[in-house]
Amino acid sequence: MIISDNVMIGESILPNAQKILENIREDKHCGNPFWYVITTAWEEENLMNILSGMELRHPFYHTGSLRILGLAGSRKEALELVLKLVQNGYDKEEIFNLKHFFEQF
């Protein structure tokens, strides 16, 4: 799993974000599973996935080239970050090439 240099962090998770990202980087459990990450999708037809901290405990997600794009304290906040990520791609004139844009994010 790759952690983007530009991870978008929701306000509700901000106090815990650094510790969560550090634990993900070190492949450790992150304690409280009630948070969400936005990642690039492993399927070709999708752009992103929203995974809970509980789902992220599964070893499948720690292999491969999934890239963490955002970190949120709730599913609603994760959806808001997805909107911001897509808007970011649109603003940079990458709307027709978002998959590649997020893989480089």
Disulfide bonds with the S-S distance in Angstrom:
none
